[in-house]
Amino acid sequence: KELAVASGKRIVEMVKEDLKPSEIMTQAAFENAIAMDMALGGSSNTALHIPASAYELEEKGVHADLDLFDEISDKVAHIALLSPAGEDTMADLHADGGIPAVLKTIESKLDTSVMTCTGKTLEENLKDAKVTGNGVIHTLDDPIHEAGGLTVLKGNLAPNGSIVKSAAVPEDMMQLKGPAKVYNSEEDAVEAIFNHELKEGDILVIRCEGPKGGPGMREMLNPTSAIMGMGIKNVGLITDGRFSGGTRGPCIGHVSPEAMSGGPIAALKDGDIIEIDITNGKLTVELSDEEIKERIANADLPEKKVKGWLNIYRRSVSSADEGAILR
């Protein structure tokens, strides 16, 4: 409640000061936001929201695509192991100095000259920030992981990219290779899991759940919960849909282009050998380019029947790697 009241007051003050969002949401500010995301091992949904927000400022030269996420992930370490990847909660993070302390820790990786909503620069805001020493926030010299908490995967299965919350993937599952089990909806996949169709070593594929296919790109929370609930170990999951911030394990989302846009994920069949290599940022299937092209041309994917605004959305929405924006 106190934060809500303070935020409301500050918004009114910003209007009086004529401090516009466009003066705060600069290219450097977006890069700082992604750096913070990497340090915390944030939700893979940020790979949708940040590019979508940046698109609104495209005329000012702002961009934030998956390549930028990949670049920053290589530079900024993962320094806080928060739930569900670890035991610490956001309350524990707050007790250790909170977001300001994290920003202070990675200050050398940031552009602190940027203006913020406080009316001060980031450098000024961080002047008195410090880690209290509760052990939640690690140093850059002793990180949880050397790379950031989100990893972009590309390959012949995701030419435009895909995303995984690598901060929540156990070390022994960073590289997986196995046969595909392919389903054309979240519901079909969940039913298959409960019917014991998914075995250890399989790669579960859920397609036709992207921005156009959904339409709307639902979170694949039910399949991940079902896998955990059934106690199935050592399985991967790839989808053109997305995941919640609470997902853990080798769950690869935002596979682009999506199935309904003719992406390679549309070519997959049961038994195809898929390789997930998070360490090296690769997502591939053991098919030639010619095989993929021929299968896509002959694919018979179910198209959900929708009317009205959802149909307009389906026709207008872009790929997930662009933030699933309306053009």
N, C-alpha and C positions, 0 to 999 in steps of 0.2 A: 504494500500500500504506500509506504514512504517513497519507494522508487517511482511508483506511478505518479504520485503528486509532484515529486521533484522533476520528473521528465516533462510533465505538463507545463510546469512553470518555466522550464528551460526553453521549451518550444515557443512559448509566447515571447520570451526574451530574445530569442533568435530572430523572430519576425520583426521586432522593434529594432534590432541591430542590423537587419537586412543581411543576415548570414544565411546564404542559400545552401541547400544540400549539394548542389553542383560544385560549390566551392570547397566542399569537404570530400566529396566522392571523386577524388582524382585517381589517376593511374597508380600513383604511389600508394594511396590509401587502400586500393583494392589489393595491391601486392602485399601490403602489411597485413590485411585481413587474411589472405591465404597463408601467409607465414604463421600467423597465430593459429589458424586451423591446423596446420601441420604440427605445430608444437604440442597441441592438445590431443591430436588424433581425433578430430571432430567427425561429425556425421558426413557420409558420402553425399548427402543431399546438398551440401554446400557447393558441390560441383555442378548443381543445377541453379541454385539461387544466386550465387556470385556472378556467373556468366550472364544470367538473365538480367540482373541489376546493371551490370556493365553495359549491356546492349542499349539500355535507355540513355546512356551517355556516349554512345558511339560517335556522335557528331563532334564531341570534344576530344576525340582520340583515345577514349578509354576502351580497353579490351581485356577479357579474362577468359581465355579458352583453356582446354585441357592441357595444351602444351605448356601454358604458363604454370598450371598446377604441377606438372611434371618437373619443370625447371626449378620451382621453389622447393619442391619436395627433396630435391637433391642437395639443397643448400641449408635447409632448416631441420634440425633434429627433433625427434619426438621426445618430450621431456616430462610428460605427466601421464601416468597410466591410470586413467579414469574408468569407472564402470561403464560398460560391461567387460572391457578388456582387463581391468584390474579391480581391486577392492575399494579404491578411493572414490568418493562421491564429489559432486560439485560443492557440497558443504565443506568437505575436507580441503578442497582447493581454495575455497574462500578463506578458511582458517589459516592457510599457508601464505596468504597475501593476495590471493585472487588473481583476476585477469591482469591488473596492473603489475603484479609481481612476475607473471609469465612474460609480459611484454618487456619488463625491465631485464629479464634474463636473456631474452633474444634481441635486445636493443641493437646489438652490432649488426643484426640482419635486417633491420628496419630503416625506413626513411622517417626519421623523427621530426623532420621539419614540417610535416603536413599539418594543416589546420584540422581541428576536431570540433565536435559539437559543443565543447565547453567554451569555445572562443579562444582557446589557447592551443599552442602546438602540442604535438604528442610528446616532444622532449620536455616541455614544461609540465605536462600532466604526470610524467614518470619521475620527476625530480625526487620525490620522497618515497617512491614505491620500493618495496623490498620483500624478500622472501623471509618468512618468520622462522623457518627451520624445522617445520613439521615433517619434512621428508617427502611431501607430495610432489613438489616441483624440483626436478633435477637440474643440474648445471649443464651447459653445453659441453663441458669436458667429461661429464659422466651421464650421458643421455640414456633413455630407455632404448631407443633405436637411433642409429646414426642418421637415417633418412626420416623424412616426415611421415606422419601417421596415415596419409592417404597415398595410394599408388595408382598411377595411370597405366593400364595395360593396352597394348596394341598388337596387331597381328592379322593374319588372314581371316580371323573370326570377328575382329573388331577393327577394321581399317581406320575408322575415325576415333577410336578409343573406347575405353570402358574404365570403370573406377572400382577400387576395393579399399575398404578400411583396413589397411595392412596392420595398423596398431592393434587390432583385435584378432589377428591371425597367429596361431601358435607357430613356432619356428619349424616344427616338423610337418607343417601343412603349407608352407610357402611355395612348394612345388608339387603339383599333383598331375597325374596322367591316368586317364581311364576312359571307359566306354560311356557314351552319351545315353541318357534316358530323357527323351524329348516329349514335352507337353505344350499344348497350345493355349493354356490358361492356368491361372493360379489354382482354380478349383480342381481341375484335372490332376494337377501335380499333388495337391494335398490328399486327394482321394487315393492316388497311387501310393503315397507314403504310408497311409493308414492300412492299405492293402498289402503292405510288405513287398512292394515291387522294387523298391530302392535298396540296393545292397552296398556294403562297404566297398569303396574303390570306384563307385559310379560317379559320373558328373551329371547332376540334375540340370536340365535345360528347360527354362520356362520362357516361352516367347509369345509374341502377339500381346504383350503387356506394356509396350512402350507408349510414348505420347499419342501416336496415332492408333496403335493397336488396342489400347485399353478400352476406349480412349481415355487418356488422363494419367497414365503411368502410376498405377497403384503401388503402394509399398508391399513387398513380398514378405510380410511379417508372419502370415500363417504357415507358409512352407518352412521357414527357418525354425519356427516354434515347434512344428510337427516333427522335424528332424531331431531336434533336441529332446522332445518328449518321448520319441520312440527309441532314443538311445542309439541312433545310427552314427557310427564313427567314420572318419576318414572319407567324407564325401565332399565334393565341390558343388557349387551352385552358380550357374550363370544365367542372366536374364537381361532382356531389353527393358525390363521394369526397374524399380528402385527398391531400396531398403530403408528401414527406420534407423535412427541413430543407435538403437540398442542391438543391432546385429553384430554377431561375432563369427569368426571362422572364414574360410575362403569363399565368400559370397561376392561374386563379381556382378555389378549392376551397370545400367546405362549402356549396354552393348550397342554400339552405333556403327553403321545405320541399323535401325530396328528392323524386325521381320517384315512389318507392313510397308516399309519403304524399300524392300528388296535387299536388305542387308544379308550378309553371309549366314547369319543365324537362322534365316529362313531355309537354308539348304540342308540343315542337319537332320540326320536320321538316327534312330536307335542303333547303338553299336559303333558309331563313328568315334574314333579315338581323339579325345580333346586333351590338350596340355595347358595347364595353368602354371605359369612361371612368374610368381609375384616378385621374386628376387631380381629378375631381369626384365620385368615389365612386358611380358609376352602372353598373348592369349591366341592359341592356334588350334587348328583341326587338321588331321592328316588327310587332307583332300587337295587335289591340284586346283589351280585357278579355273581350269576348264571344267572340272567336275562341279565346282561350286556354281559357276555361271550356268551350266546346264540344269542343275537342280533348281536354282532360283527361277529359271524360265518355266519350269514345269511344276513349281510349288503350288499346292492347293491349300491355302491357309484360310481358316474360318474368319470371316469379318463380322464382328458384332454389329447387330442392327441397332442403330441409334438415330434419333431425330433431333430437330431443333438445334439448340446451342451446342450440344455435344458433337453433332454432325458438322457444324460450322467450325468448331474447334479442331476436329480431326483433319479437315481440309486445310486449315491454316497453320497448324502447329509445326514447329521445326524439330530437328533431331535433338536428342538429349545432349549430345556433345556441344550444342549451341545454347543450352539452357532451356530447351523446350519452350521457346518463346513464340508468340503469335506474330506473324509477319503480315 
